[in-house]
Amino acid sequence: MATIKRFWNPGLTWFCFALLAQNVVCLLLPGIAPRDYKEGEDVPLSVNEMTSVRTQLPMDYFKTHATNSQCGVVADKSAEVSANLGELLSGQMMSPTSYKIQMLRPLKCQIACKDQLSPELRDTIKQMIRDQYTVNMNVDRLPGAVKFMVRDPQKKANEAENDKENEVFVMSGFPLGVQLKNQFFLHNHLKFKLEYHRPEDAVDDGYSLYRVVGFEIEPSSLKQFVRDGGDSAVCHSEGATLEPLDLDKAESITYTYDVEWTENPDKEWVTRWDIYLQMSPGSGQIHWFSIINSVLIALFLSGMVAMILIRTLARDIAKYNELVGEMTAEEAQEEAGWKMVHGDVFRPPPHRRLLCVCVGSGIQLLLMCGLVLIFATLGFLSPVHRGALLQGMVLLFAFMGVPAGYVSGRLGKTLAPTSSEHHRSTTMLTAFVYPGSVFAMFFFLNLLAWAKGSSGAVPFTTMFAVLVLWFGISVPLVYLGAAAAYKRDPIGFPCRVNSIPRPIPPQPWFLRPWLLCLVGGILPFGAVFTELFFIMSSLWQHQFYYLFGFVVLVYLILIITCAEVSIALTYFQLTAEDYRWWWRSFLVSGSSALYVFGYSLMYLTTRLQIVNVVSIVVYVGYMAMISAAFFLLTGCIGFIATFFFVRAIYGSIKVD
């Protein structure tokens, strides 16, 4: 030990810390550094899965090509893109293509590949066009954008065309084709419009370096003139317009492309994602209106809880027995109500083992979501890195097994101090019930996607990796947290529990459990429903979402709202001499998940155009998993807040 102290110094400590921090940043931000290209250097173009809002089943882009097609064959194997865990779980795996792009080298009507159109391939492409599939391509990790213009409907066409106030938006990906009545036209010609930026003093061995800062795609359907034995084609005929490629009349498909380079000195690499992340007109005001509305709800509930605390704790501190004579009969009855159940308020609830498991799993989700939002707000989980957000959620959930085991174990020992069997089963259920339910549902939905031939089906090797994370990291950490909890004394209660339960008087209609749950769930849902719309649009309409600052504010408001709703309704319940608050405090705030699930069903019928039963089952299945997670998270918040509130108010009274 003396030798270690002699050689160790604070400077070495900070050096090691800096080295560790650098490694952590490199781990969380893979590929964050810009890539520079020399003139003529290959700029790889990759293709992601095709997506559809009508099926919600991603499809492999190469299903639209013949089995012997050269469209996916690339000579440079280094162009192949490795996928992280998040990309594998979401099916967002990128594949190289035969489209060849070189920095600053324009191309006209270059042939990418050719396919013979068999009847089976024709039917497959027509069905995908009918399902409105979108092709997603990437250059230098930048999605290909298609621009469209929103015009003022009050103006004439010629006036709107030249109006500089027209809003221009972009969407990621381009339609596979177009259906006009019974005709199907495939977008087989692509114009790649790339923007580049030359950084100052960017030189390598005397060669200037350039960065890709923009990638736009203009798709079109063309029946090209092929010449020179099929080695070249004519896509742009002077003075004439080429016919579109009608799938029912074509015998083969020639895929061609143009490449156009434009310098943009005003756009730098760090701002190239701004066009994808900018909000549509009015959405910023909608977000802020939602935040203000949620803050007002939280302030109203805070005032109510503060009033309750003042009426209880302050009066007890001022010697309740001396003041009771000055109260009105109604106030005395109210104060007497919750005090009269002091001998039963800490009586262990039924199904206490399940309650411990729900609270532990809720803590695991609460901390996981909080850390994910913090990392995302700081830029560590950027949409620039596909799958990073989902990967972060999976890893953080596994590592949050320690607090999950600790909280469930601590509560379990409090409710059953001497039952070792209760402790063991509580820990086991915390480690397996919720993660196992999610994995089973995910496995079932993955089988449906696999049966439909979707590229979103997760490979079994990836499923095995998830099992390794579960059994190798999450489960041991749950047991580790529980072991630490069982070594501590149970949480003490300020009042002893009577041996004989006190009869509960008849309750007024407005304190019925189902009504309390329905009313209690409205306010937490009201705090998040506006942001929920944008998040669901990102999930199911394949839009980018990067407003994590708003989500952090909404998340904090949600925590405050859930806590205060449960405290307020529990107080009203106790004043009616009903001491069964344990489960009700969890269910009151957790019932907001019912509204989330109901809203998801309304979103399905009003916003999506899903056309087949399997897609509906997949959508409902995933939204059921999200709603279940929301139930555990919000219920846990309400229970913990109420638990400490009840301990506080009963700890302030004088019991004979």
C-alpha positions in Angstrom: 0.0 0.0 0.0 2.9 2.4 0.8 4.3 1.7 -2.6 1.1 2.6 -4.3 0.8 5.8 -2.4 4.4 6.8 -3.2 3.8 6.5 -7.0 0.2 7.7 -7.1 -0.5 11.4 -7.3 -3.5 13.6 -8.2 -2.1 14.5 -11.6 -2.0 10.8 -12.5 -5.6 10.5 -11.2 -6.8 13.3 -13.5 -4.9 11.9 -16.4 -6.5 8.5 -16.1 -9.9 10.2 -15.7 -9.4 12.2 -18.8 -8.3 9.0 -20.7 -11.4 7.2 -19.5 -13.7 10.1 -20.5 -12.2 10.2 -23.9 -12.9 6.5 -24.4 -16.4 6.9 -23.1 -17.0 9.7 -25.6 -15.6 7.6 -28.4 -18.0 4.8 -27.3 -21.1 7.0 -27.2 -20.3 9.0 -30.3 -19.1 6.5 -32.9 -18.2 8.2 -36.2 -19.0 11.7 -34.9 -15.9 13.2 -36.6 -16.6 14.4 -40.1 -15.1 12.5 -43.0 -13.1 14.3 -45.6 -12.9 13.2 -49.2 -10.4 14.0 -51.9 -11.5 14.9 -55.4 -12.3 11.7 -57.3 -12.5 9.6 -54.1 -15.4 7.2 -53.8 -18.3 8.4 -51.7 -20.3 5.2 -50.8 -24.0 5.2 -51.2 -25.9 2.7 -49.0 -29.6 1.8 -48.9 -31.6 1.1 -45.8 -34.8 -0.8 -45.4 -37.9 0.3 -47.3 -40.7 1.7 -45.1 -44.4 2.0 -45.5 -47.0 3.8 -43.3 -49.6 1.4 -44.7 -48.0 -1.8 -43.6 -45.5 -0.8 -40.9 -43.4 -3.7 -42.0 -39.9 -2.8 -43.3 -38.9 -4.6 -46.5 -35.5 -5.3 -48.0 -34.8 -3.0 -50.9 -33.3 -5.8 -52.9 -36.7 -7.6 -53.0 -37.5 -5.2 -55.8 -34.6 -6.7 -57.9 -34.2 -10.0 -59.5 -32.4 -12.8 -57.6 -29.4 -12.7 -60.0 -29.4 -8.9 -60.0 -26.1 -7.0 -59.9 -27.7 -4.0 -58.2 -26.5 -5.1 -54.8 -23.0 -6.3 -55.9 -20.1 -4.0 -55.0 -16.5 -4.6 -55.7 -15.3 -2.7 -52.7 -16.1 -4.8 -49.6 -15.0 -1.9 -47.4 -18.2 -0.1 -48.4 -20.2 -2.6 -46.3 -21.7 -0.9 -43.2 -21.6 -2.6 -39.8 -24.8 -2.4 -37.7 -25.0 -1.7 -34.0 -27.4 -3.4 -31.6 -30.1 -0.7 -32.0 -30.0 -1.0 -35.8 -30.3 -4.8 -35.6 -33.3 -4.6 -33.2 -35.1 -2.0 -35.3 -34.2 -3.6 -38.6 -32.4 -0.5 -39.8 -29.5 -2.2 -41.4 -27.7 -0.4 -44.3 -26.4 -2.3 -47.4 -24.0 -1.1 -50.1 -25.3 -0.5 -53.6 -23.9 -0.5 -57.1 -24.5 3.2 -57.5 -21.0 4.7 -57.8 -20.4 8.3 -56.7 -17.1 10.1 -56.7 -16.4 13.4 -55.0 -16.8 16.3 -57.5 -17.4 14.0 -60.4 -20.7 14.7 -62.1 -22.5 11.9 -64.1 -25.3 11.8 -66.6 -27.5 8.8 -67.2 -25.1 6.3 -65.7 -26.3 2.7 -65.7 -26.4 1.2 -62.2 -27.8 -2.2 -63.1 -30.4 -4.0 -65.2 -33.1 -6.6 -64.2 -35.2 -8.9 -66.2 -38.8 -8.4 -65.2 -40.3 -11.8 -64.3 -44.1 -12.1 -63.6 -43.3 -12.7 -59.9 -41.0 -9.7 -59.6 -43.5 -7.5 -61.4 -46.2 -8.5 -59.0 -43.9 -7.9 -56.0 -43.0 -4.4 -57.2 -46.6 -3.5 -58.0 -47.7 -4.6 -54.5 -45.0 -2.5 -52.9 -46.0 0.5 -54.9 -49.6 -0.1 -53.9 -48.5 -0.2 -50.2 -46.6 3.1 -50.7 -43.2 1.9 -49.8 -40.4 4.5 -49.5 -36.7 3.8 -50.4 -34.2 5.2 -47.9 -30.7 5.9 -49.2 -27.7 7.3 -47.3 -24.5 9.1 -48.4 -21.9 9.6 -45.7 -24.5 8.8 -43.1 -26.8 11.5 -44.5 -30.3 10.5 -45.5 -31.4 11.2 -49.0 -34.1 14.0 -48.9 -36.9 14.7 -51.2 -38.1 18.3 -51.2 -41.7 19.4 -51.5 -43.4 22.8 -51.3 -46.5 23.8 -49.4 -48.4 26.5 -51.2 -51.1 28.9 -50.2 -54.4 27.3 -51.3 -55.9 30.8 -51.7 -53.5 31.7 -54.5 -53.6 30.7 -58.1 -51.2 28.1 -59.4 -49.0 30.5 -61.3 -48.9 33.0 -58.4 -48.1 30.3 -55.8 -45.3 28.9 -58.0 -43.4 32.1 -57.8 -44.3 33.0 -54.3 -41.1 33.3 -52.2 -43.1 32.8 -49.0 -43.9 29.2 -49.9 -42.7 26.8 -47.3 -40.2 24.1 -48.5 -40.0 20.9 -46.5 -38.1 17.7 -46.8 -38.8 14.1 -46.1 -36.4 11.3 -45.9 -36.6 8.8 -48.7 -38.4 8.7 -52.0 -41.4 6.7 -53.2 -40.6 3.4 -54.9 -43.1 4.3 -57.6 -46.4 5.8 -58.5 -49.9 4.2 -59.0 -52.2 6.0 -61.4 -55.5 4.1 -61.4 -54.5 0.6 -62.8 -51.1 1.7 -64.1 -47.9 1.3 -62.0 -44.7 3.3 -62.7 -41.4 2.5 -61.1 -38.9 5.2 -60.2 -35.9 3.7 -61.9 -34.0 6.9 -62.6 -32.5 8.9 -59.7 -30.9 12.3 -59.7 -28.5 12.7 -56.8 -28.0 16.3 -56.0 -25.1 16.6 -53.5 -23.7 19.6 -51.8 -20.2 19.9 -50.6 -18.2 22.2 -48.3 -14.5 22.9 -48.4 -13.2 23.5 -44.9 -10.5 26.1 -44.5 -7.0 24.7 -44.6 -8.3 21.2 -45.4 -5.4 19.8 -47.3 -3.9 16.3 -47.3 -0.6 15.7 -49.1 -1.3 18.8 -51.2 -4.8 17.6 -52.2 -7.9 19.7 -51.1 -10.4 17.9 -48.9 -14.2 18.2 -49.1 -17.2 17.2 -47.0 -20.7 16.2 -48.0 -23.2 18.6 -46.5 -26.3 17.9 -48.5 -28.0 15.0 -50.2 -31.2 15.4 -52.2 -32.8 12.8 -54.5 -35.1 13.5 -57.5 -36.8 10.3 -58.6 -38.4 9.8 -61.9 -39.8 7.0 -64.0 -38.1 6.6 -67.5 -38.1 4.2 -70.3 -34.5 4.8 -71.3 -33.0 4.3 -74.7 -30.3 1.7 -74.2 -27.4 1.7 -76.6 -23.8 0.4 -77.1 -24.9 -3.1 -76.4 -26.5 -2.2 -73.1 -23.4 -0.4 -71.7 -24.9 3.1 -71.9 -28.4 4.7 -72.0 -30.1 8.0 -73.0 -32.2 9.4 -70.2 -32.7 13.0 -71.4 -33.8 13.4 -75.0 -33.5 16.9 -76.5 -36.8 18.5 -77.3 -38.8 15.4 -76.2 -40.0 13.8 -73.0 -39.2 10.1 -72.5 -42.1 7.8 -71.6 -42.4 6.6 -68.0 -41.7 3.0 -67.3 -45.0 1.2 -67.2 -44.5 -2.1 -65.3 -47.2 -3.9 -67.2 -45.5 -3.1 -70.6 -41.9 -3.5 -69.6 -39.9 -6.7 -70.0 -36.8 -5.4 -68.3 -35.8 -2.6 -66.0 -32.7 -0.4 -66.4 -31.7 1.5 -63.3 -29.9 4.8 -64.1 -28.8 7.8 -62.2 -27.3 11.3 -62.5 -24.9 12.9 -60.1 -24.7 16.6 -59.6 -22.3 18.4 -57.2 -22.9 21.9 -55.9 -20.6 23.9 -53.5 -22.4 25.4 -50.5 -19.9 27.6 -48.6 -22.5 28.7 -46.2 -23.4 25.2 -44.9 -20.9 23.5 -42.7 -20.7 19.8 -41.7 -22.1 20.5 -38.2 -25.3 22.0 -39.6 -26.0 19.6 -42.4 -28.8 17.9 -40.3 -30.7 21.1 -39.7 -32.9 20.7 -42.7 -34.1 17.3 -41.4 -34.6 18.5 -37.8 -36.3 21.8 -38.4 -39.9 22.1 -37.1 -42.8 22.7 -39.3 -44.6 26.1 -39.0 -46.6 26.3 -35.8 -45.2 23.2 -34.2 -42.9 25.3 -32.0 -45.9 27.2 -30.7 -47.7 23.9 -30.1 -44.8 22.5 -28.1 -44.6 25.7 -25.9 -48.4 25.7 -25.5 -48.2 22.1 -24.3 -45.4 23.0 -21.9 -47.3 26.0 -20.4 -50.5 23.9 -20.1 -48.6 21.2 -18.3 -46.9 23.7 -16.0 -50.3 25.2 -15.0 -51.6 21.7 -14.2 -48.5 21.0 -12.1 -48.9 24.4 -10.3 -52.5 23.7 -9.6 -51.7 20.3 -8.1 -48.8 21.7 -6.1 -51.1 24.3 -4.6 -53.6 21.6 -3.6 -50.9 19.4 -2.0 -49.4 22.4 -0.2 -52.8 23.2 1.2 -53.2 19.6 2.4 -49.8 19.7 4.1 -50.5 23.0 5.7 -53.8 21.8 7.1 -52.4 18.6 8.5 -48.7 19.0 9.5 -48.9 22.7 10.5 -51.9 22.1 12.8 -50.3 19.1 14.4 -47.1 21.1 15.1 -49.3 23.8 16.7 -50.8 21.2 19.1 -53.8 19.8 17.3 -55.7 19.0 20.5 -55.7 22.7 21.6 -57.1 23.9 18.3 -59.7 21.2 17.6 -62.3 23.1 19.7 -62.0 26.1 17.4 -62.6 24.1 14.2 -66.0 23.7 12.6 -67.7 20.3 12.8 -66.8 19.6 9.1 -63.1 20.4 9.6 -63.0 18.3 12.8 -64.6 15.4 11.0 -62.1 15.7 8.1 -59.1 15.9 10.5 -60.4 13.0 12.6 -61.0 10.8 9.5 -57.5 10.2 8.4 -56.2 10.1 12.0 -58.6 7.5 13.1 -57.1 4.9 10.7 -53.5 5.3 12.1 -53.6 1.7 13.4 -54.4 0.3 9.9 -52.8 2.7 7.4 -49.6 0.7 7.4 -51.2 -2.7 7.3 -49.5 -4.7 4.5 -51.6 -4.8 1.3 -52.8 -7.9 -0.5 -50.5 -9.2 -3.2 -47.6 -7.4 -1.7 -45.1 -9.4 -3.6 -46.6 -8.2 -6.9 -46.6 -4.6 -5.6 -42.9 -4.8 -4.8 -42.2 -6.2 -8.3 -44.2 -3.5 -10.0 -42.4 -0.7 -8.0 -39.0 -2.2 -8.7 -39.6 -2.5 -12.4 -41.1 1.0 -12.5 -37.9 2.4 -10.9 -35.9 0.6 -13.5 -37.9 2.2 -16.3 -37.9 5.6 -14.6 -34.2 5.8 -14.3 -33.6 4.3 -17.7 -35.8 6.9 -19.4 -34.3 9.7 -17.4 -30.7 8.8 -18.3 -31.6 8.3 -22.0 -33.2 11.7 -22.1 -30.2 13.3 -20.5 -27.7 11.7 -22.9 -30.0 12.5 -25.9 -30.3 16.1 -24.8 -26.5 16.4 -24.5 -26.2 15.0 -28.0 -24.7 11.6 -27.1 -27.7 9.7 -28.7 -28.2 11.7 -31.8 -30.4 10.6 -34.8 -27.2 11.0 -36.8 -26.3 7.6 -35.5 -29.0 5.2 -36.4 -30.1 2.9 -33.7 -28.1 4.7 -31.0 -31.2 5.7 -29.0 -32.6 2.1 -28.9 -29.2 0.7 -28.1 -28.8 3.1 -25.3 -32.3 2.2 -23.9 -31.5 -1.5 -23.9 -28.1 -1.1 -22.3 -29.2 1.4 -19.6 -32.3 -0.8 -18.8 -29.9 -3.7 -18.1 -27.6 -1.7 -15.9 -30.6 -0.2 -14.0 -31.1 -3.7 -12.5 -29.3 -2.6 -9.4 -31.8 0.1 -8.3 -34.7 -2.2 -9.4 -33.5 -5.0 -7.2 -32.7 -2.6 -4.3 -36.1 -0.8 -4.3 -38.2 -4.0 -4.7 -36.0 -5.7 -2.0 -36.3 -2.8 0.4 -40.0 -2.6 0.0 -40.3 -6.4 0.3 -38.4 -6.5 3.5 -40.5 -3.6 4.9 -43.8 -5.5 4.1 -42.5 -8.9 5.1 -39.5 -8.4 7.5 -38.9 -12.1 8.4 -40.0 -14.0 5.3 -36.9 -15.2 3.5 -39.1 -17.0 1.0 -40.9 -13.7 0.2 -37.6 -12.0 -0.3 -36.3 -14.7 -2.7 -39.5 -14.8 -4.8 -39.7 -11.0 -5.0 -36.1 -10.7 -6.3 -36.7 -13.5 -8.9 -39.9 -12.0 -10.1 -38.3 -8.5 -10.4 -35.6 -10.0 -12.5 -37.8 -12.0 -14.8 -41.5 -11.0 -15.0 -41.4 -7.6 -16.8 -38.3 -8.3 -19.0 -39.6 -11.7 -19.7 -43.0 -10.4 -20.7 -41.5 -7.8 -23.0 -39.1 -10.4 -24.6 -42.0 -12.9 -25.1 -44.1 -10.2 -26.8 -41.2 -9.0 -28.9 -40.4 -12.6 -30.0 -44.0 -13.1 -31.0 -44.2 -9.9 -33.0 -40.8 -10.8 -34.6 -42.2 -14.1 -35.7 -45.1 -12.3 -37.5 -42.6 -10.0 -39.2 -40.5 -12.9 -40.2 -43.6 -14.7 -41.6 -44.4 -11.7 -43.8 -40.9 -11.6 -45.1 -40.1 -8.2 -43.5 -36.5 -7.1 -43.2 -37.5 -5.7 -39.8 -37.5 -9.3 -38.4 -34.6 -9.4 -35.9 -32.1 -12.2 -36.5 -32.0 -14.9 -34.0 -28.3 -14.1 -33.3 -29.4 -10.7 -32.2 -32.2 -12.2 -30.0 -29.5 -14.3 -28.4 -27.4 -11.2 -27.7 -30.4 -9.7 -26.0 -30.7 -12.8 -23.8 -27.1 -12.5 -22.9 -27.6 -8.9 -21.8 -30.7 -10.0 -19.8 -29.2 -13.1 -18.1 -25.6 -11.9 -18.0 -26.0 -8.3 -16.8 -29.6 -7.4 -15.8 -30.4 -10.5 -13.7 -27.2 -10.5 -11.7 -27.5 -6.7 -11.1 -31.1 -7.2 -9.8 -29.8 -9.8 -7.3 -26.9 -7.5 -6.4 -29.3 -4.6 -5.6 -31.6 -6.9 -3.7 -28.8 -8.3 -1.6 -27.8 -4.8 -0.6 -31.4 -4.0 0.4 -31.9 -7.1 2.5 -28.8 -6.2 4.6 -30.5 -3.1 5.7 -33.2 -2.8 8.4 -36.9 -2.5 7.2 -38.3 1.0 6.7 -39.9 2.1 10.0 -43.5 3.2 10.4 -44.5 5.9 12.8 -47.7 3.9 13.9 -48.2 0.4 15.0 -50.6 -1.8 13.1 -53.6 -3.1 15.1 -54.1 -6.8 15.3 -57.7 -6.6 14.2 -58.5 -4.6 11.0 -60.7 -1.6 11.4 -64.1 -1.8 9.5 -64.2 0.6 6.6 -67.3 2.8 6.5 -69.4 3.0 3.3 -67.6 5.3 0.8 -69.2 8.1 -1.2 -69.7 7.5 -4.9 -66.9 9.8 -5.9 -64.3 7.8 -4.0 -65.0 4.5 -5.7 -61.7 2.9 -6.8 -62.4 2.7 -10.5 -63.6 6.4 -10.6 -60.5 7.5 -8.7 -58.3 5.7 -11.2 -60.0 7.1 -14.2 -59.9 10.7 -12.8 -56.3 10.3 -11.6 -55.0 9.2 -15.0 -56.4 12.2 -16.9 -53.9 14.8 -15.6 -50.7 12.8 -16.2 -51.9 12.0 -19.7 -52.8 15.6 -20.3 -49.3 16.6 -19.4 -47.8 14.4 -22.2 -50.4 13.9 -24.9 -49.1 16.7 -27.2 -45.6 15.5 -27.1 -46.9 11.9 -27.4 -48.3 12.9 -30.8 -45.0 14.0 -32.1 -43.2 10.9 -30.7 -45.7 8.6 -32.3 -45.4 10.4 -35.6 -41.7 9.7 -35.4 -42.2 6.1 -34.6 -44.9 5.2 -37.0 -44.6 7.8 -39.8 -40.8 7.5 -40.0 -40.1 11.1 -39.2 -37.0 12.5 -37.4 -37.4 13.6 -33.8 -34.8 15.6 -32.0 -36.7 17.9 -29.6 -35.4 16.1 -26.5 -35.3 19.4 -24.6 -39.1 19.5 -24.8 -39.3 15.9 -23.7 -37.1 16.5 -20.7 -39.4 19.3 -19.5 -42.5 17.2 -20.1 -40.8 14.3 -18.3 -40.2 16.4 -15.2 -43.8 17.8 -15.3 -45.0 14.2 -15.6 -43.1 13.1 -12.5 -44.5 16.1 -10.5 -48.0 15.5 -11.8 -48.1 11.8 -11.0 -46.7 12.4 -7.5 -49.2 15.1 -6.7 -52.3 13.4 -8.2 -51.6 10.3 -6.1 -50.9 12.3 -2.9 -54.1 14.4 -3.3 -56.4 11.5 -4.0 -54.9 9.3 -1.3 -55.5 12.1 1.2 -59.2 12.3 0.2 -59.4 8.6 0.6 -57.8 8.6 4.0 -60.2 11.3 5.2 -63.0 8.9 4.4 -61.4 6.4 6.7 -60.3 4.1 3.9 -56.8 2.9 4.6 -56.3 0.8 1.5 -54.0 3.2 -0.2 -51.1 1.0 -1.2 -52.3 -0.3 -4.5 -54.6 2.6 -5.1 -51.7 5.1 -5.0 -50.0 3.0 -7.7 -53.1 2.6 -9.9 -54.3 6.2 -9.7 -51.3 7.6 -11.5 -50.6 4.3 -13.5 -54.1 4.5 -15.0 -52.8 7.2 -17.3 -51.4 4.2 -19.4 -55.0 3.4 -20.3 -55.4 6.8 -21.9 -52.1 6.3 -23.7 -53.2 3.0 -25.1 -56.6 4.5 -26.0 -54.9 7.4 -27.8 -52.8 4.9 -29.7 -55.9 3.2 -31.0 -57.4 6.5 -32.0 -54.1 7.4 -33.8 -54.3 4.1 -35.6 -57.7 4.8 -37.0 -57.2 8.5 -37.8 -53.5 9.0 -38.7 -52.4 5.7 -40.1 -53.6 3.8 -43.2 -52.7 0.2 -42.2 -54.2 -2.2 -44.6 -53.6 -5.7 -43.3 -54.3 -7.6 -40.1 -50.6 -8.5 -39.3 -49.6 -4.9 -39.4 -52.4 -4.0 -37.0 -51.4 -6.7 -34.6 -47.8 -5.5 -34.8 -48.8 -1.9 -34.1 -51.2 -2.9 -31.2 -48.6 -5.2 -29.8 -45.8 -2.6 -29.6 -48.2 0.1 -28.3 -49.3 -2.3 -25.6 -45.7 -2.8 -24.6 -45.2 1.0 -24.5 -48.4 1.4 -22.5 -47.4 -1.3 -20.0 -44.0 0.5 -19.5 -45.8 3.8 -19.0 -48.1 2.1 -16.4 -45.2 0.8 -14.4 -43.3 4.1 -14.6 -46.1 6.4 -13.6 -47.5 4.0 -11.0 -44.1 3.8 -9.4 -43.9 7.6 -9.2 -47.3 7.9 -7.6 -46.6 5.1 -5.1 -43.2 6.3 -3.9 -44.5 9.9 -3.5 -47.6 8.7 -1.6 -45.5 6.4 0.6 -43.3 9.2 1.9 -46.3 11.5 2.2 -48.3 9.0 4.4 -45.2 8.4 6.6 -44.7 12.1 7.0 -48.3 13.0 8.0 -48.7 10.1 10.4 -45.3 10.7 11.9 -46.5 14.2 12.9 -49.4 13.2 15.0 -49.5 12.1 18.6 -50.9 8.6 19.0 -52.0 7.4 22.5 
